[in-house]
Amino acid sequence: MFLQSEDPMRVRSVRVQGHDEMAMKLLFWELEQHLKSSSGASVVAIDNKIEQAMDLVKSHLMYAVREEVEVLKEQIKELIDRNSQLEQENTLLKTLASPEQMAQFQAQVQTTSPPAASSTAAVSGPTCALAQAASHTSGPSA
């Protein structure tokens, strides 16, 4: 996994260095020399150099995008795993809670969470409240 820096382009520029960077410098140097040496430079030659430079930039962008996709796929996998773990924990806590605790919890959720924040409360609130409720009733087990 790679870390995001303050400047995300800096990370990508490091990956672009090497053989391709040298090729791009050579290409631009040749283009500069060609423009300096010939007053009636061929438009076709200039177009070819520009096309080569654009192809090189495109290949670098595609490489960066592919790497970013791989990082995002890994993050998605980790989030799916974490979500599954939290769902299992939530199910366990619900089974450990008594009906009275569940009713109390439902009443608390309905009175304390505004409609806009209900999804946030549903994710963090139930787990904490049920964990506290289960710890008060289950006693010193395990």
N, C-alpha and C positions, 0 to 999 in steps of 0.2 A: 504494500500500500504506500502511496506517496503523500507527503504532507503539503497542504496548500500554504504558500507563503503570502506575504502581503501583495506581492506582484505575481499573479499566476503566469504571466508571460515569461518571467525569469526561469521558471521551472522548465517550460517548454524550450526555451532558447538553449538550455544546457543540453537537452536531448538532440538538438539539431546540429550541434558542433561535430566536427570530425571530417570525414571524407566529403559529405555533402556540402558542408560549409566552404571547404576549399574549392569545390567545383563551382559553387555560386560566386565566390570571389573572383575566380579565374574568368568566369563567364562575363561578369561585369567589367573586369579589367579589359578583356578583349573587346567588349562593346565600346568602352571608353577610347581605347587605342584606335579602333576602326573609325569612330566619329572624328577623332583628332586628325587622322592621317588623310582622309579622303574628303574633299570638299563636295563631290557629287556622289555621296554614299548611296548605295543601293537601298531602296526602301524594303526590298525583299529580304536582304541580309539583316537589316535592323528588325524587321518583323520576326524573322527566325530566332534572333537572339532574345527578343522579348518573349516569344512563345516558349523558348527553352527555360527562361527564368521563371515564367508563370508555371510551367510544368514542375519545376523544382519546388516552388513554393507550395503548389498543390500537393505534391508528395509529402512534404513536411507536415502540412495541415492534416492530411489523411492519417499519417502516423500518429500525430498528437491526438486526433479524435479516437482512433482505435485504442490507444492507451487509456484515454479517459473513459471509454465505454467499458473496458475491462475493470477499471477501478470502481465504476458505478455498479457493474454487475456484482462485484464482490461485496460492496456496501449493501446492495439489495438482499443478497444472500444472508448477510449478517443480520439485517433487520428482520427478515422472515424468521430466522432462527430465534431471535430475541422475542418476537411477537408470539411465536409458538410457546416459548418458555413462560412468558407472562400469562398466556391463556391457560396453561396447565396450572400455574400457581393460583390463578383466580378461581379455577374450578376446585382445586384442593381447599382453598380458603372457604369457598361457599359450602363445601361438604362439612367442614369442621364447625361452621357457625350454626348456632341453634336457630329455630324458626323465629324466636323472639328477637334475636340479634339481627337477623335478616330484615324483619319488619322495622326494627329501629333504624337500621341502616337505610332502608328504602325511604323512610320518612325523613331522615336527615338529608339525603340526597335531594329529595323533592323540595325541601324548604330552603336549603342553603345554596344550591347551584342555579345561577341564572341560565336561561335557555341558550345564550350564545356560548357560554363556557361549559355547557353540560358534557360535551365530548371530552374535554380536558379533565373534568371532574370524574367522569366515568372511567378514565384510564388510570389516574393516580389515586383518586379518592377511595374506591372500593377496596383496593388491595390493602391500603393502610388501615382503613376502618375495620375490615374483616380480620386482618392480622391481629389488631388490638383486641377485637372481640374474641377471637379464637384463643388468644393467649390468656385472657381472663377466665375462660370457662374450662379450658382443657387441663389446667394445672400442670404440675411438673412431669410431663411425659416426654420422653426422648430428648 
